[in-house]
Amino acid sequence: MTARKRRSYEPGHRPKFLVVADATPECARAVHFAARRVSRIGGGLVMVHVIEPGEFQHWLGVGDVMRQEAEETAAKLLERYAAQARTVAGVEPEKVIRTGAPGQEIVALIEEDEDISYLVLAAGVGSDGPGPLVSTIAGAAAASFPIPVVIVPGGLEEADIDAMS
């Protein structure tokens, strides 16, 4: 895959940090880091939640109701993290809801927005490992991923994140 040229430091552009917003406990750490970082550099924050389409493969009508409920849940989740970004750094993020395979939708969003310069993920601390997204992107996909990936260790305290971001 040939990545589209990043334009985040050209006149009229600014670097954006992308955070994948989900219901994992470590996601708040990624939001905290990214919000503090973009506040310091004058960048932008984009938060995306990807709804997997398999969640609606039901009878006609029922699938539509389930899709609407999933979108409402996603909007609430994004707003909760947006409130966190505003509180910790005074940053107002862009909120994006996509439907599809998470990895494909994340890459598609990066390709569509030439200012997205970094993907910020947080690693889980449980016995299950760092999490499926971190494992996928930092694993085999790392060599061809279109932008740098920042992985925030899940065990860092907010004060530690503040000191580094």
N, C-alpha and C positions, 0 to 999 in steps of 0.2 A: 504494500500500500504506500502510495506517495502522499505524504501529508501536505495539505495546503499551507502556503506560506503564512506564518504568524505576522501580524502587523501591529502588535500591541505597543510598540515603542516608536512607531511612525507618527508624524504630526496628525492630530485629530483622533488618535487612538490612545487607549490605556490598557495596561495588562489586567486581565481578569483571572481570578482564581475560581475554579469550578469545584463544588462540593456535591457529592451524591447524598441527598437527604433520604434517610431511611429510618426505620424504627429501632435500629441497633443502639445499645448504650454508648458505643464509642463515637457515634456520629456527632454528638455534641462537642467532642474534642476537636474534630475536624472543622466544624463551624467556628469554634472559638479561635483556633489557629488562623484560619483563613480570614476571618473578620479582622482580627488584630493586624495581620500582615497587610491586607489591602488598605486599612486605615493609615498605616505608617508610610506606605509607598504611593498613596493616592490612586490606587487601583480600583477595580470593581469586583464584586462578588456575585457569582451565579450559582444558584442552588437548583438542582434537578432531582425530581423524583420520577422513577420509571415504574409504570404499572405494567406488569406482565400480562399479555392478552389472554393467556390460558385461564385466567380467573373468570372470564365471561363466556366461556364456551358452553352455554346452556340453551334452554328453549327460548324461542323468540319472545321478547318482552322481558323475561327474567334477566337475560344477559344485559339488556339496556339498563335495567334498574341496578344491577350489580356494577356496571361500568360507571354509572352516575355516582353511586355510593363510594366506589374506589377513588373517583376524582375528588369528591368532597373530602374524603379522608386524607388524600394527598395534599389538598389545599390547606387543610388544618395543620398537617405536619410541617409543611413549608412555612406557614405563618408562625408556628411555634419557633422554628429555627431562625426565621427572620427577626423575631422579637429578641432572640438571644444575640444575634449579630448587632442589632441596634443598641442593646444594653451594654455589651462588652466593648464595642468599638464605634458606636455611632454610624454604622454602615447600613445602608438600605440595599438589600440584595435584589437581583432579578430572580424571579421564581418561575421555574419551568416544569411543566408536567408533560411527560412523554409516555407513549404506550408502545411496548415492543420488548425485545430481548435487551436486558440492561446494557451489556457490553456494546452491542450495536448502536443503541440509542445514545450512549455516552459519546462514542466516537463520532456519530453523525452530528451531534450538537457541537462538538469541537470543530468539526469540518465546516459547519455553517457559520460559526462565530470566530473570525480571524483574530480576535482580541483575547480569546481564552488561551492563556499561556501555561497554566499549571492545573493539574488535577490534585486535589487534596483529599486523602482518605485517612481514616484512623484505623489502626489495627486493634482487633479484639484481644482481650486478655484471658479469655476462657480456654479450657482444654481443647476446644474445637479448632484452635489455631487463630490466625489473624482475621479470618473471615473470607467468604468466597470471592468478593470483589478484589480485595488486596491480593489474595492468592493467585487469581487469574491475571490481573494486570501486572503485578510485580513478578510473576512467574514467566511462563512461556511467551506471553504477549508483550513483555517488556521491551524486547528488541525492536518491535515494529510499532510501538505505541507512538502517536503523533506529537505528544508533548511530555515534558517532565512530570513525574508523579512524586508528590510529597506524601510520605506516610508518617502520620503522627502516632507515636507509640501510645497505646491505650492506657498505660499506667501513669502517664505524666499528669501531674497536678496542674490546675489552672495557673498557679503562680509560675511554674516552670514553663508552661506554654507562653505566658506573657513575656517572660524573660528572653525567649528565643524568637518571638515573632515581632 
